[in-house]
Structures are given as C-alpha cells and as structure tokens.
Amino acid sequence: MGYLTLAGAILSEILATTAMKYSDGFSRLWPSLATLVGYLVAFTLLARTLKTMSVGTAYAIWAGAGTAVIAAIGMIFLGESTGPLKILGVLLVIAGVVVLHVGGAH
C-alpha cells in the first residue's frame, strides 16, 4: 500500500508543478488552485506513505521521480532545451530512484 500512496503523491506533485507553470506566477485562478490542491494531495499522500516506508527512501523516490518526469515534460511538451547532458542528468536521477527503491525494499 505504501508504494501505491507514494505513486499517488508523485502523480499529484507532477500535476501541481505542471499547473504552476500555467499559473503565470499565480496570476491565473484555475491553474493556481490546481497547484495548491495538487500539492495538498501530494503532501497528504506522502505523509501516509511515511507510515509504512522510511522517510529517506520515500522522499528520495518522490523527489527524484517527480524531478525526472517534470524535466521530461518540459523537454517534450513545453519546448525546453534538450541536450545530451540534460538527458544524461534525467537518466541519472531515474537510476538513483531505482537504486533507492531496490535498496529500500528490504
């Protein structure tokens, strides 16, 4: 159950961060509200995750996965720069999340 709530926290954080991009510095109502609600849900689910998972592992997976997906969204959908070093960085973040997942599984 911990990994399911963690996945929900990651998804909520990704949606909130993406909405923040469209909030135009919190000057647009609906994206701003989506950002606030998304982060509220993300932190609530992360807190529930911490009941069954170590804080270091859960937070690192949450932050790393969110960072990697947001970077990919920026490059693929938002026209942000894409280069070999940036792609390598995202792959290293993903590798770190995998290692933490495997290391924290026992």
N, C-alpha and C positions, 0 to 999 in steps of 0.2 A: 504494500500500500504506500510505503514511503516514496518509492520511485514514481508512482502514479501522481501523487500530490506534487512531487518535485517537477515532473513534466508539465503539470498544470501551471506551476509557478513560473517555469521558464517560458511557456507559451504566453502567459499573461504579461510578463515583463517585455517580451518581444513586441507584442501588440501595443503595449503602453509606450514603448520607446518609438515605435513607428508612428503612433498617433502624435507624439510630441513633435516629431519632425513637421507634421502638418498643422500644428497648433500655431505656428508663426509667432513663437515667443509668448505663448499663452494669450494671444490676442484674438484667437478664433474659439468660440464657445465649445462646439461639439468635439473637436479634436482635443481640446484642453480637458474637458470632462472625461473623455475616453482615456486620456493619460492618467488622470487621478484615479479613476475606477480600476484601470488595469494594474497600477502599482499597488493599490489597496488589496486587490485579489492576489497579486503576486506575493506580497509580504505575508498575507494571511496563510496562503498555501505553503510558503517556505517555513513559516513558524510551525505549522502542523507537521511538516516533513521532519523538523528537528526533534520531534518526539521519538522518532524511530531511527534516526541517522545522525552520525557525528556532524557537528557544525562545520568542521573544516572540509570534509568531503562534500556535504550538501551545498555549502556556499560556493566552493570552488567549481562544482559542476554547474550550479545555477548561473554563476557569473560567466564562466568560460563558454558554456553553450549559448547563452544569450549574446555574448560578445561576438562569437563566431557567426551566428545566424544574422545578427544585425549588420555586421560587416558585409556578409554576402548579399543581404537585401539592398544595402547601399550600392554595392557594385553592380548588381544585376538589374535592379528596378529604379534606382534613384540617380543613375548616371555618375556615381562617384568613381574616382580614378581606380583603375585596376592595373596592377603590375606584378611581376614575378615575386618581388619581396613581400608585397601585401598579401598575395595568395599564400606564400610560404608561412607568413605570420598566422593567418587564419588556420592553416593546416596544423601548425604547431599548437595552437590553442586547442583544436579538436583532439590532437594526440594527447595533450595534457589532461583533458577531460576523460578520455578513455583510460589512461593510466590511473587516474584518481578513482574512477569507477571500479576498475579491476582491483586496485589496492585497498579500496574501502569496502569491498564486497564481503570480506571475511572478518 
